[in-house]
């Protein structure tokens, strides 16, 4: 009995000690010092706070980086600016506006009416106004053809190239000799008066010489132009734009560095990535909404200065079309990253989706292997097929690199690719690599069938 009690005492003591140790372990984890001298809970808590701060900063800076890159590549680069503005000369709203304005300009003086009155007999004076109206309609048709011609598009591109520096100065709030030359009543106006002379020349070629007296007048002024932007329209945005242009690539680099630091510091990196992606998507959506409000403000400024509202709307939509596309793609990429981070987590639906996709992928792979194995056995007897399979296996890396290089060439030399164009290139590349992988599997089966056939022949011999 004494021995049994001693054994029981010996048995109970370690368990009691272990229980006490287990009870004290969390306390040690909560309050005890770590080997580096820091208190246990403070280090993870500090890292969580830092991670949250970086999530907020990254959520703000990545969308701003998209605007920064657009400003650097599109607005401050002359070639890109000309390419951005080029559609305006092919925009029917602007073409109609210019044709109407050119016609009104040609008929703004009494020169035409006086010449028609002088040509008609005195008794025909009551029909002078109807005749002038008919001539005006005819001139409008000629002007419309001139502004729709490729020649005007080339002239428009040249004028925008020449005025680009002044436009950047206006956007950044600078005063320069170029802005003074370009400004008219506080607005940036691209002068297309030379086109009026082309219209008069076209009328001369058709026997209408009524407008020749206007040529000397037109050569002295810049009476016909299209307003790109006014100072008052950009006064609320020039400060931010100037800051972005000065910082150049600093904002994108800082945004990426902060994102990397945030993921390294985070205690739960998957959740931090998910929060960053959702934050970027949310801020980008707010920016797109802000641009919609900015458009309203911009057009209200137009009305205040008696500019053409439809033309101003076309200018706004044309200049910002690449930026809006980039922001929409930013939202899409952020949502996809957030979805991927969520799918990698322990949520019930995420686990179900992963397992279902994995089962489906295994089934498809088994079917593909079965099909390719049958094709390989069927082709093993063909010398031409064997040579093809061997060649594919030897050059598979080169074929993959070739696909990537061709896709990269399309991206680099494809001009102003839209988001959809880039998506098509990525999809085509993915399809090509997938098909190549199936061909490689077929080639391996051909090689395996050939080797097995050779072994069987040697055994029979």
VMD Tcl script that draws the C-alpha trace (Angstrom):
set ca {
  {0.00 0.00 0.00}
  {2.83 2.32 0.84}
  {4.50 1.46 -2.44}
  {1.23 2.03 -4.32}
  {0.74 5.40 -2.62}
  {4.31 6.29 -3.44}
  {3.77 5.26 -7.05}
  {0.53 7.24 -7.23}
  {2.31 10.22 -5.67}
  {5.13 9.87 -8.16}
  {2.62 9.60 -11.01}
  {0.51 12.55 -9.92}
  {3.37 14.94 -9.33}
  {4.53 15.23 -12.96}
  {0.93 15.61 -14.20}
  {0.28 18.33 -11.66}
  {3.52 20.00 -12.63}
  {2.67 19.73 -16.34}
  {-0.78 21.20 -15.75}
  {0.71 24.09 -13.86}
  {3.27 24.56 -16.57}
  {0.50 24.50 -19.18}
  {-1.46 27.09 -17.23}
  {1.58 29.31 -16.84}
  {2.70 28.97 -20.45}
  {0.15 31.41 -21.85}
  {1.04 33.87 -19.11}
  {4.69 33.58 -20.08}
  {3.70 34.10 -23.73}
  {1.62 37.16 -22.84}
  {3.92 38.89 -20.37}
  {7.27 37.14 -20.42}
  {10.28 38.50 -22.26}
  {11.41 37.05 -25.60}
  {15.06 36.16 -26.39}
  {15.55 39.55 -28.09}
  {14.45 41.36 -24.94}
  {10.98 42.40 -26.18}
  {7.74 41.53 -24.50}
  {5.84 38.76 -26.31}
  {2.59 40.49 -27.25}
  {4.13 43.87 -28.01}
  {6.20 42.72 -30.98}
  {3.23 41.18 -32.91}
  {1.01 44.11 -31.93}
  {3.58 46.63 -33.15}
  {3.95 44.69 -36.39}
  {0.17 44.66 -36.85}
  {-0.04 48.42 -36.32}
  {2.80 49.03 -38.80}
  {1.17 46.68 -41.29}
  {-2.16 48.51 -41.02}
  {-0.47 51.90 -41.52}
  {1.30 50.56 -44.61}
  {-1.97 49.08 -45.91}
  {-3.54 52.54 -45.77}
  {-0.53 54.22 -47.41}
  {-0.31 51.63 -50.19}
  {-4.06 51.85 -50.80}
  {-3.65 55.59 -51.39}
  {-0.33 55.62 -53.22}
  {-0.88 52.89 -55.82}
  {-3.88 54.64 -57.45}
  {-1.96 57.94 -57.29}
  {0.95 56.11 -58.94}
  {-1.31 55.20 -61.86}
  {-2.10 58.90 -62.31}
  {1.58 59.77 -61.96}
  {2.67 57.29 -64.62}
  {-0.09 58.53 -66.95}
  {0.99 62.15 -66.46}
  {4.62 61.31 -67.13}
  {4.00 59.14 -70.18}
  {0.98 60.85 -71.75}
  {0.96 64.54 -70.90}
  {4.63 65.49 -70.48}
  {5.88 63.40 -73.44}
  {5.29 65.22 -76.73}
  {4.81 62.16 -78.95}
  {2.40 60.59 -76.49}
  {0.55 63.89 -76.09}
  {0.10 64.23 -79.85}
  {-1.17 60.64 -80.04}
  {-3.58 61.36 -77.18}
  {-4.96 64.50 -78.81}
  {-5.08 63.08 -82.35}
  {-8.64 61.65 -82.08}
  {-10.01 65.14 -81.48}
  {-9.44 66.06 -85.13}
  {-11.40 62.93 -86.11}
  {-14.19 63.51 -83.58}
  {-17.43 64.32 -85.40}
  {-18.61 66.72 -82.66}
  {-15.46 68.79 -83.02}
  {-15.42 68.53 -86.82}
  {-19.01 69.82 -87.00}
  {-18.16 72.59 -84.52}
  {-15.15 73.71 -86.56}
  {-17.08 73.59 -89.85}
  {-19.85 75.73 -88.34}
  {-17.36 78.13 -86.77}
  {-15.37 78.43 -90.03}
  {-18.52 79.14 -92.01}
  {-19.69 81.76 -89.51}
  {-16.24 83.34 -89.59}
  {-16.30 83.65 -93.38}
  {-19.74 85.26 -93.25}
  {-19.05 87.43 -90.18}
  {-18.34 90.53 -92.28}
  {-20.60 92.15 -94.87}
  {-18.10 91.48 -97.66}
  {-19.98 88.46 -99.01}
  {-23.42 90.04 -98.77}
  {-22.17 93.22 -100.44}
  {-20.63 91.28 -103.33}
  {-23.81 89.29 -103.91}
  {-25.86 92.50 -103.77}
  {-23.55 94.14 -106.30}
  {-23.80 91.18 -108.69}
  {-27.60 91.07 -108.68}
  {-29.83 93.67 -110.39}
  {-31.61 96.22 -108.21}
  {-34.95 94.45 -108.60}
  {-33.44 91.25 -107.21}
  {-32.44 92.73 -103.85}
  {-35.27 90.94 -101.97}
  {-33.66 87.59 -102.79}
  {-30.18 88.61 -101.54}
  {-30.69 87.05 -98.11}
  {-32.00 83.70 -99.44}
  {-29.08 83.58 -101.86}
  {-26.64 84.29 -99.01}
  {-28.24 81.48 -96.98}
  {-27.84 79.03 -99.88}
  {-24.22 80.07 -100.37}
  {-23.65 79.64 -96.62}
  {-25.03 76.09 -96.71}
  {-22.81 75.32 -99.67}
  {-19.74 76.74 -97.90}
  {-20.58 74.71 -94.79}
  {-20.55 71.53 -96.87}
  {-17.13 72.41 -98.30}
  {-15.81 73.28 -94.82}
  {-17.09 69.98 -93.45}
  {-15.21 68.05 -96.14}
  {-12.04 70.03 -95.43}
  {-12.16 69.33 -91.69}
  {-12.94 65.65 -92.31}
  {-9.97 65.28 -94.67}
  {-6.71 63.53 -93.65}
  {-4.85 66.76 -94.41}
  {-6.60 68.54 -91.54}
  {-5.72 65.64 -89.22}
  {-2.04 66.09 -90.12}
  {-2.31 69.86 -89.56}
  {-3.96 69.23 -86.18}
  {-1.15 66.90 -85.09}
  {1.46 69.47 -86.11}
  {-0.32 72.26 -84.21}
  {-0.55 70.13 -81.05}
  {3.13 69.20 -81.30}
  {4.00 72.89 -81.59}
  {1.81 73.93 -78.65}
  {2.63 71.04 -76.31}
  {5.13 72.90 -74.13}
  {2.64 75.70 -73.51}
  {-0.07 73.22 -72.55}
  {2.24 71.60 -69.97}
  {3.10 75.05 -68.60}
  {-0.59 75.88 -68.21}
  {-1.28 72.55 -66.49}
  {1.59 73.10 -64.06}
  {0.64 76.74 -63.44}
  {3.73 78.28 -65.07}
  {3.94 81.58 -66.94}
  {6.08 81.57 -70.07}
  {6.39 83.20 -73.47}
  {4.83 80.09 -74.99}
  {1.73 80.36 -72.82}
  {1.31 84.03 -73.72}
  {1.44 83.19 -77.41}
  {-1.02 80.34 -77.04}
  {-3.47 81.96 -74.65}
  {-6.50 83.86 -75.83}
  {-8.70 85.44 -73.16}
  {-7.16 83.08 -70.61}
  {-7.71 79.94 -72.71}
  {-5.41 77.59 -74.61}
  {-6.63 77.86 -78.19}
  {-5.17 75.79 -81.02}
  {-5.29 78.07 -84.07}
  {-6.66 76.42 -87.22}
  {-7.03 79.61 -89.26}
  {-4.82 78.19 -92.06}
  {-7.67 75.78 -92.75}
  {-9.87 78.76 -93.65}
  {-7.46 79.59 -96.44}
  {-7.71 75.98 -97.64}
  {-11.51 76.31 -97.68}
  {-11.28 79.51 -99.76}
  {-8.87 77.80 -102.17}
  {-11.28 74.89 -102.55}
  {-14.14 77.31 -103.26}
  {-11.97 79.05 -105.87}
  {-11.34 75.73 -107.60}
  {-15.12 75.32 -107.88}
  {-15.65 78.80 -109.29}
  {-16.76 80.50 -106.05}
  {-14.46 83.52 -105.71}
  {-16.57 85.53 -103.27}
  {-14.19 84.94 -100.35}
  {-10.90 86.03 -101.91}
  {-11.08 89.49 -100.28}
  {-10.99 87.76 -96.87}
  {-7.57 86.15 -97.38}
  {-5.54 89.24 -96.35}
  {-7.71 89.62 -93.24}
  {-7.25 85.98 -92.22}
  {-3.50 86.08 -92.71}
  {-3.22 88.81 -90.05}
  {-5.11 87.11 -87.24}
  {-5.96 83.82 -85.57}
  {-9.70 84.10 -85.79}
  {-10.49 80.37 -85.91}
  {-9.37 78.05 -83.16}
  {-10.49 75.34 -80.79}
  {-10.24 75.82 -77.05}
  {-8.35 73.00 -75.35}
  {-8.38 74.26 -71.80}
  {-8.60 77.50 -69.83}
  {-6.70 78.57 -66.73}
  {-9.83 78.66 -64.63}
  {-10.65 75.09 -65.65}
  {-7.36 73.73 -64.34}
  {-6.78 76.15 -61.46}
  {-8.09 73.57 -58.97}
  {-5.88 70.78 -60.33}
  {-2.64 72.51 -61.43}
  {-1.03 72.29 -57.96}
  {-1.46 68.52 -57.73}
  {-0.46 68.05 -61.34}
  {2.69 70.14 -60.85}
  {3.65 68.06 -57.78}
  {3.15 64.80 -59.70}
  {5.26 66.00 -62.62}
  {8.07 67.12 -60.28}
  {8.13 63.85 -58.34}
  {8.00 61.78 -61.55}
  {8.72 58.10 -60.71}
  {9.19 58.65 -56.97}
  {5.55 57.91 -56.10}
  {5.32 54.53 -57.93}
  {8.66 53.37 -56.48}
  {7.68 54.38 -52.93}
  {4.28 52.67 -53.32}
  {5.89 49.37 -54.37}
  {8.51 49.55 -51.61}
  {5.88 50.21 -48.95}
  {3.80 47.30 -50.25}
  {6.82 44.98 -50.02}
  {7.72 46.23 -46.52}
  {4.12 45.83 -45.39}
  {4.04 42.20 -46.50}
  {7.40 41.47 -44.85}
  {6.42 43.10 -41.54}
  {2.89 41.67 -41.40}
  {2.11 38.88 -38.96}
  {-0.56 37.49 -41.32}
  {0.74 38.21 -44.82}
  {-2.19 36.73 -46.71}
  {-4.67 38.91 -44.84}
  {-2.42 41.96 -45.30}
  {-2.27 41.32 -49.06}
  {-6.05 40.94 -49.11}
  {-6.50 44.24 -47.25}
  {-4.06 46.05 -49.55}
  {-5.84 44.80 -52.65}
  {-9.27 45.76 -51.34}
  {-7.96 49.16 -50.25}
  {-6.45 49.84 -53.68}
  {-9.68 48.81 -55.39}
  {-11.78 51.03 -53.11}
  {-9.56 54.13 -53.49}
  {-9.37 53.64 -57.27}
  {-13.15 53.46 -57.50}
  {-13.35 56.69 -55.47}
  {-10.86 58.28 -57.86}
  {-12.98 57.30 -60.86}
  {-15.99 58.83 -59.12}
  {-13.90 61.93 -58.47}
  {-13.07 62.22 -62.17}
  {-16.78 62.06 -62.93}
  {-17.35 64.97 -60.54}
  {-14.32 66.74 -62.02}
  {-15.87 66.46 -65.47}
  {-18.99 68.24 -64.20}
  {-16.83 71.01 -62.69}
  {-14.84 71.30 -65.91}
  {-18.00 71.66 -68.02}
  {-19.46 74.20 -65.60}
  {-16.34 76.30 -66.11}
  {-16.96 76.00 -69.86}
  {-20.47 77.38 -69.51}
  {-19.15 80.28 -67.43}
  {-16.77 81.27 -70.23}
  {-19.25 80.71 -73.07}
  {-17.22 77.92 -74.65}
  {-18.82 75.07 -76.54}
  {-19.87 72.48 -73.93}
  {-19.92 69.49 -76.32}
  {-16.42 70.31 -77.55}
  {-15.14 70.63 -73.97}
  {-16.72 67.28 -73.07}
  {-14.99 65.66 -76.06}
  {-11.66 67.18 -75.02}
  {-12.04 65.93 -71.42}
  {-13.04 62.42 -72.47}
  {-10.29 62.17 -75.10}
  {-7.45 63.45 -72.93}
  {-8.38 61.24 -69.96}
  {-9.41 58.10 -71.82}
  {-6.11 56.25 -71.24}
  {-6.02 57.28 -67.58}
  {-9.56 56.03 -66.97}
  {-8.73 52.76 -68.71}
  {-5.62 52.34 -66.54}
  {-7.63 53.02 -63.39}
  {-10.30 50.49 -64.40}
  {-7.59 47.90 -64.97}
  {-6.14 48.75 -61.57}
  {-9.51 47.97 -60.01}
  {-9.73 44.68 -61.91}
  {-6.21 43.58 -60.95}
  {-6.75 44.56 -57.31}
  {-10.02 42.60 -57.16}
  {-8.34 39.55 -58.73}
  {-5.46 39.74 -56.21}
  {-7.95 40.06 -53.35}
  {-9.90 37.08 -54.69}
  {-6.72 35.01 -54.97}
  {-5.72 35.93 -51.39}
  {-9.19 34.98 -50.14}
  {-9.17 31.68 -52.05}
  {-5.84 30.80 -50.45}
  {-7.35 31.21 -46.97}
  {-9.21 28.84 -44.64}
  {-12.75 30.11 -45.36}
  {-15.23 27.28 -45.94}
  {-16.22 28.35 -49.45}
  {-12.58 29.01 -50.37}
  {-11.63 25.48 -49.33}
  {-14.59 24.05 -51.27}
  {-13.65 25.99 -54.41}
  {-10.00 24.88 -54.17}
  {-10.89 21.24 -53.73}
  {-13.45 21.31 -56.55}
  {-11.00 22.98 -58.94}
  {-8.27 20.52 -57.96}
  {-10.55 17.52 -58.63}
  {-11.56 18.96 -61.98}
  {-7.95 19.66 -62.94}
  {-6.89 16.10 -62.02}
  {-9.73 14.67 -64.09}
  {-8.84 16.82 -67.11}
  {-5.18 15.93 -66.82}
  {-6.01 12.23 -66.66}
  {-8.18 12.54 -69.77}
  {-5.48 14.47 -71.59}
  {-2.84 11.90 -70.67}
  {-5.06 9.06 -71.82}
  {-5.72 10.75 -75.14}
  {-2.09 11.67 -75.69}
  {-0.99 8.14 -74.71}
  {-3.33 6.66 -77.32}
  {-2.12 9.14 -79.91}
  {1.47 8.36 -78.99}
  {0.97 4.62 -79.42}
  {-0.73 5.20 -82.76}
  {2.05 7.49 -83.98}
  {4.95 5.41 -82.64}
  {5.07 3.40 -85.83}
  {5.48 6.51 -88.01}
  {9.06 7.61 -88.58}
  {7.93 11.15 -89.39}
  {5.96 11.41 -86.14}
  {8.91 10.11 -84.15}
  {11.18 12.74 -85.65}
  {8.59 15.47 -84.95}
  {8.20 14.35 -81.33}
  {11.97 14.27 -80.82}
  {12.38 17.73 -82.32}
  {9.64 19.18 -80.07}
  {11.20 17.70 -76.94}
  {14.60 19.10 -77.89}
  {13.30 22.63 -78.60}
  {10.45 23.00 -76.08}
  {12.26 25.73 -74.11}
  {12.95 27.70 -77.25}
  {9.28 27.41 -78.31}
  {8.14 28.76 -74.95}
  {10.61 31.65 -75.13}
  {9.48 32.37 -78.69}
  {5.86 32.74 -77.55}
  {6.83 35.12 -74.73}
  {9.07 37.18 -77.05}
  {6.33 37.53 -79.69}
  {3.85 38.64 -77.02}
  {6.39 41.16 -75.66}
  {6.95 42.56 -79.17}
  {3.21 43.13 -79.55}
  {3.14 44.94 -76.20}
  {6.21 47.10 -76.96}
  {5.44 47.96 -80.60}
  {1.65 47.76 -80.48}
  {1.24 51.51 -79.93}
  {-1.32 52.70 -77.39}
  {-2.69 49.32 -76.37}
  {-5.98 49.41 -74.55}
  {-6.60 47.22 -71.52}
  {-8.66 44.85 -73.65}
  {-5.85 44.60 -76.21}
  {-3.38 43.68 -73.47}
  {-5.84 41.11 -72.10}
  {-6.18 39.51 -75.56}
  {-2.37 39.24 -75.84}
  {-2.16 37.57 -72.40}
  {-5.00 35.13 -73.25}
  {-3.44 34.21 -76.61}
  {-0.06 33.63 -74.92}
  {-1.69 31.44 -72.23}
  {-3.54 29.40 -74.88}
  {-0.32 28.98 -76.87}
  {1.63 27.78 -73.81}
  {-1.20 25.43 -72.84}
  {-1.39 23.88 -76.31}
  {2.39 23.60 -76.39}
  {2.27 21.69 -73.11}
  {-0.23 19.23 -74.60}
  {2.01 18.79 -77.65}
  {4.97 18.14 -75.35}
  {2.97 15.47 -73.49}
  {2.13 13.86 -76.84}
  {5.80 13.97 -77.89}
  {6.84 12.26 -74.64}
  {4.30 9.49 -75.20}
  {5.58 9.02 -78.74}
  {9.12 8.77 -77.41}
  {8.05 6.37 -74.64}
  {6.10 4.17 -77.12}
  {9.08 4.12 -79.47}
  {11.43 3.12 -76.64}
  {9.02 0.42 -75.46}
  {8.68 -0.93 -79.00}
  {12.45 -1.02 -79.45}
  {12.84 -2.86 -76.12}
  {10.19 -5.43 -77.07}
  {11.92 -6.00 -80.43}
  {15.27 -6.52 -78.76}
  {13.71 -8.98 -76.29}
  {12.11 -10.98 -79.09}
  {15.42 -11.12 -80.92}
}
mol new
graphics top color blue
foreach p $ca { graphics top sphere $p radius 0.5 }
foreach p [lrange $ca 0 end-1] q [lrange $ca 1 end] { graphics top cylinder $p $q radius 0.2 }
display resetview
